[in-house]
């Protein structure tokens, strides 16, 4: 009763912010993302007959109590599906900073979903895997797939239609992503808490949800025609709208730091100079610059020259979550 899986983080181009059902972790809006190649989470799950409680080891160390609780609660869903009560040891490793705005929860729960389903002998279709992964992290279903992925908001109360699917494979439009790390520290307010605060207090939240479908439609058209400028414009628009909602929350959610703004402006300058690149920023300080094929090196060099940027990682588009050897 063990398995080993790998998943990659995903970066939302059309953002998800807010939940329509907290218990089932249903998103208030749909989203479109790209799955990365260079960054990864690797997770081994072993169910042990003699274990009295679940144990989560994160990057070689016992995880914090809240992380332990969250993973154990998720494993309860998997155990219920399999009809067992056996506790598990979970060893997970990220090759990028955890909880710092780089979608570590998405790749983490996608890898955990695939590994625990295999270890428990559950042969589940993609839709059921999405439903389970979503209850661990709202963006985890997107990391089950590679390339360009859409996550549906869904309409049903039980969440069975709030699932993800691939729009384009990594090979169909091999854009490049440059991640500018402006901080290695965990963010002070997590995404779930931030979404709740925005829903409760931001005067812009209603406008955010009302305009989401239009952004999704425009992005679908851009992807179908591989129209880079159109995708760039709607992606930046979605990003800045999300952060406007966060900034107008009470108390405000300020995920950026000075280096974030420097990197954002550098991307805008590159685009004015003719480099096909645009930015997006999730709930954190890291800037992700998406470029047309062949321009990642130029963008990485430009961002790496900024004083506040601590590290730069270049990635192609990657595959979905899958089983790997130990």
VENVENSUL-V840608 format. One record per residue. RES is the residue in three letters. SS is DSSP state (H for helix, E for strand, - for the rest). PSI is psi in radians with two decimals (* if undefined). Layout:
res & ss & psi
RES & SS & PSI
RES & SS & PSI
This chain:
res & ss & psi
UNK & - & 1.15
UNK & E & 2.74
UNK & E & 2.80
UNK & E & 2.24
UNK & E & 2.77
UNK & E & 2.45
UNK & E & 2.70
UNK & - & 2.58
UNK & - & 2.76
UNK & E & 2.65
UNK & E & 2.11
UNK & E & 2.26
UNK & E & -0.79
UNK & E & 2.03
UNK & - & 2.68
UNK & - & 2.17
UNK & - & 1.93
UNK & - & 2.66
UNK & E & 2.43
UNK & E & -0.23
UNK & E & 2.01
UNK & - & -0.71
UNK & - & -0.74
UNK & - & -0.02
UNK & - & 0.82
UNK & E & 2.31
UNK & E & 2.57
UNK & - & -0.43
UNK & - & 2.76
UNK & - & 3.02
UNK & E & 2.78
UNK & E & 2.34
UNK & E & 2.98
UNK & E & 2.39
UNK & E & 2.31
UNK & E & 2.89
UNK & - & -0.86
UNK & - & -0.64
UNK & - & 2.55
UNK & - & 2.77
UNK & E & 2.31
UNK & E & 2.25
UNK & E & 2.26
UNK & E & 2.30
UNK & E & 2.23
UNK & E & 2.08
UNK & E & 2.23
UNK & E & 2.15
UNK & - & -0.53
UNK & - & 0.07
UNK & - & 2.38
UNK & - & -0.37
UNK & - & 2.84
UNK & - & 2.63
UNK & E & 2.22
UNK & E & 2.12
UNK & E & 2.06
UNK & E & 2.06
UNK & - & 0.72
UNK & - & -0.03
UNK & E & 2.60
UNK & E & 2.31
UNK & - & 2.85
UNK & - & 2.78
UNK & H & -0.73
UNK & H & -0.67
UNK & H & -0.71
UNK & H & -0.82
UNK & H & -0.75
UNK & H & -0.75
UNK & H & -0.70
UNK & H & -0.72
UNK & H & -0.65
UNK & H & -0.74
UNK & H & -0.49
UNK & H & -0.66
UNK & H & -0.75
UNK & H & -0.71
UNK & H & -0.70
UNK & H & -0.68
UNK & H & -0.63
UNK & H & -0.21
UNK & - & 0.60
UNK & - & 2.93
UNK & - & 0.11
UNK & - & 2.34
UNK & E & 2.86
UNK & E & 2.71
UNK & E & 2.25
UNK & E & 2.08
UNK & E & 2.07
UNK & E & 2.53
UNK & E & 2.34
UNK & E & 2.47
UNK & - & 0.45
UNK & - & 2.84
UNK & - & 2.44
UNK & - & 2.42
UNK & - & 0.61
UNK & - & 0.36
UNK & - & 0.46
UNK & - & 0.41
UNK & - & 0.64
UNK & H & -0.52
UNK & H & -0.61
UNK & H & -0.90
UNK & H & -0.61
UNK & H & -0.85
UNK & H & -0.46
UNK & H & -0.80
UNK & H & -0.70
UNK & H & -0.67
UNK & H & -0.86
UNK & H & -0.77
UNK & H & -0.80
UNK & H & -0.62
UNK & H & -0.75
UNK & H & -0.77
UNK & H & -0.54
UNK & - & 0.01
UNK & - & 0.49
UNK & - & 2.00
UNK & - & 1.57
UNK & - & 2.45
UNK & - & 2.85
UNK & H & -0.67
UNK & H & -0.73
UNK & H & -0.66
UNK & H & -0.70
UNK & H & -0.79
UNK & H & -0.73
UNK & H & -0.85
UNK & H & -0.67
UNK & H & -0.57
UNK & H & -0.27
UNK & H & -0.79
UNK & - & 2.31
UNK & - & -0.47
UNK & - & -0.01
UNK & H & -0.64
UNK & H & -0.53
UNK & H & -0.56
UNK & H & -0.11
UNK & - & -0.31
UNK & - & 2.75
UNK & - & 2.96
UNK & - & -2.36
UNK & E & 2.26
UNK & E & 2.41
UNK & E & 2.34
UNK & E & 2.12
UNK & - & 2.49
UNK & - & -0.65
UNK & - & 2.78
UNK & - & -0.39
UNK & - & 2.52
UNK & - & -0.51
UNK & - & -0.07
UNK & - & 0.11
UNK & - & -0.31
UNK & - & 0.08
UNK & - & 1.34
UNK & - & 2.95
UNK & E & 2.76
UNK & E & 2.70
UNK & E & 2.38
UNK & E & -0.88
UNK & E & 2.51
UNK & - & 2.87
UNK & - & -0.55
UNK & - & -0.40
UNK & - & -0.53
UNK & - & 1.50
UNK & - & 1.16
UNK & - & 2.84
UNK & E & 2.55
UNK & E & 2.24
UNK & E & 2.14
UNK & E & 2.06
UNK & E & 1.92
UNK & E & 2.04
UNK & - & -0.08
UNK & - & 2.51
UNK & - & 0.05
UNK & - & 2.60
UNK & - & 2.55
UNK & - & 2.64
UNK & - & -0.49
UNK & - & 2.06
UNK & - & 2.92
UNK & H & -0.77
UNK & H & -0.82
UNK & H & -0.67
UNK & H & -0.73
UNK & H & -0.78
UNK & H & -0.74
UNK & H & -0.74
UNK & H & -0.77
UNK & H & -0.64
UNK & H & -0.47
UNK & H & -0.34
UNK & - & 2.20
UNK & - & -0.21
UNK & - & -0.07
UNK & H & -0.70
UNK & H & -0.71
UNK & H & -0.60
UNK & H & -0.87
UNK & H & -0.61
UNK & H & -0.54
UNK & H & 0.01
UNK & H & -0.74
UNK & H & -0.62
UNK & H & -0.71
UNK & H & -0.74
UNK & H & -0.76
UNK & H & -0.73
UNK & H & -0.69
UNK & H & -0.68
UNK & H & -0.73
UNK & H & -0.75
UNK & H & -0.71
UNK & H & -0.68
UNK & H & -0.60
UNK & H & -0.01
UNK & - & 0.82
UNK & - & 1.73
UNK & H & -0.80
UNK & H & -0.69
UNK & H & -0.73
UNK & H & -0.69
UNK & H & -0.81
UNK & H & -0.79
UNK & H & -0.55
UNK & H & -0.80
UNK & H & -0.66
UNK & H & -0.81
UNK & H & -0.74
UNK & H & -0.86
UNK & H & -0.57
UNK & H & -0.78
UNK & H & -0.77
UNK & H & -0.47
UNK & H & -0.72
UNK & H & -0.79
UNK & H & -0.76
UNK & H & -0.55
UNK & - & 0.14
UNK & - & 2.86
UNK & - & 2.04
UNK & - & 2.79
UNK & - & 2.60
UNK & - & 1.78
UNK & - & 1.66
UNK & - & -0.28
UNK & - & 2.78
UNK & - & 3.08
UNK & H & -0.64
UNK & H & -0.54
UNK & H & -0.82
UNK & H & -0.68
UNK & H & -0.79
UNK & H & -0.70
UNK & H & -0.83
UNK & H & -0.60
UNK & H & -0.66
UNK & H & -0.74
UNK & H & -0.67
UNK & H & -0.77
UNK & H & -0.71
UNK & H & -0.67
UNK & H & -0.50
UNK & - & 0.02
UNK & - & 0.00
UNK & - & 2.18
UNK & - & 1.64
UNK & E & 2.60
UNK & E & 2.90
UNK & E & 2.77
UNK & E & 2.64
UNK & - & 2.20
UNK & - & -2.87
UNK & - & 1.38
UNK & - & -3.11
UNK & - & -0.05
UNK & - & 2.43
UNK & E & 2.27
UNK & E & 2.15
UNK & E & 2.11
UNK & E & 2.20
UNK & E & 2.84
UNK & - & 2.76
UNK & - & 2.35
UNK & - & -0.10
UNK & - & 0.00
UNK & H & -0.67
UNK & H & -0.72
UNK & H & -0.79
UNK & H & -0.75
UNK & H & -0.72
UNK & H & -0.77
UNK & H & -0.73
UNK & H & -0.60
UNK & H & -0.34
UNK & - & -0.20
UNK & - & 2.41
UNK & - & -0.68
UNK & - & -0.12
UNK & - & 2.08
UNK & - & -0.49
UNK & E & 2.72
UNK & E & 2.30
UNK & E & 2.31
UNK & E & 2.37
UNK & E & 2.60
UNK & - & -2.99
UNK & E & 2.44
UNK & - & -3.11
UNK & - & 3.02
UNK & - & 3.12
UNK & - & 2.49
UNK & E & 2.82
UNK & E & 2.51
UNK & - & 2.96
UNK & - & 2.76
UNK & - & *
